């Protein structure tokens, strides 16, 4: 089961990815698009966009993930404490 944080992470990652690719394509002229591109010119923009998307999504969602994991832990500890008190 995918949690909401993971789903939000993937959505943010791909929104940022496509935004970075779009911005990079704006800087490319028509003459550069018609010339045969090297492997570096082909894959480097996607690599930068992927790295940027992952990094910014992690930075944006870190506080939310921390709060949710602490709440999960608190609920778990409360449940264990309640079950332990029933046996006494």
C-alpha positions in Angstrom: 0.0 0.0 0.0 1.4 3.4 -1.0 1.1 6.0 1.6 0.0 9.6 0.9 3.5 10.9 1.4 4.9 8.6 -1.3 2.1 9.5 -3.7 2.7 13.2 -3.1 6.4 12.6 -3.5 6.0 11.0 -7.0 3.6 13.7 -8.1 5.9 16.6 -7.0 8.9 14.8 -8.4 7.4 14.6 -11.9 5.9 18.1 -11.8 9.4 19.5 -11.0 11.0 17.1 -13.6 8.8 18.4 -16.4 9.2 22.0 -15.3 13.0 21.7 -15.5 12.8 20.0 -18.9 10.5 22.7 -20.1 12.8 25.5 -18.9 15.8 23.8 -20.5 13.9 23.5 -23.8 13.2 27.2 -23.7 16.9 27.9 -23.8 17.5 25.7 -26.8 17.3 27.5 -30.2 15.9 26.0 -33.4 19.4 25.7 -34.8 20.5 23.6 -31.8 17.5 21.4 -32.2 18.3 20.5 -35.8 21.9 19.6 -35.2 22.7 16.1 -34.2 23.2 15.9 -30.5 25.8 14.0 -28.6 25.0 11.6 -25.8 26.0 14.2 -23.3 23.6 16.7 -24.7 20.8 14.1 -25.0 20.9 12.6 -21.5 22.4 15.4 -19.3 19.3 17.6 -19.2 17.1 14.6 -18.1 19.7 13.7 -15.5 19.7 17.2 -14.1 15.9 17.3 -14.1 15.6 14.0 -12.4 18.1 14.9 -9.7 16.4 18.3 -9.2 13.0 16.8 -8.9 14.0 14.2 -6.4 16.0 16.7 -4.3 13.2 19.3 -4.2 10.5 16.8 -3.5 12.5 15.4 -0.6 13.1 18.8 0.8 9.5 19.9 0.5 8.0 16.7 2.0 10.6 16.1 4.8 8.6 18.1 7.5 5.4 16.3 6.5 6.9 12.9 6.6 8.5 13.6 10.0 5.2 14.6 11.5 3.4 11.7 10.1 6.0 9.1 11.2 6.0 10.6 14.8 2.2 10.4 14.8 2.3 6.8 13.7 4.8 6.0 16.4 2.7 7.8 19.1 -0.4 5.8 18.0 1.6 2.6 18.1 3.0 3.3 21.6 -0.5 4.3 22.9 -2.0 1.1 21.5 0.8 -1.1 23.1 0.3 0.7 26.4 -3.4 0.2 26.3 -3.1 -3.5 25.5 -0.5 -4.0 28.3 -2.9 -2.3 30.8 -5.7 -4.7 29.8 -3.6 -7.8 30.9 -3.0 -6.5 34.4 
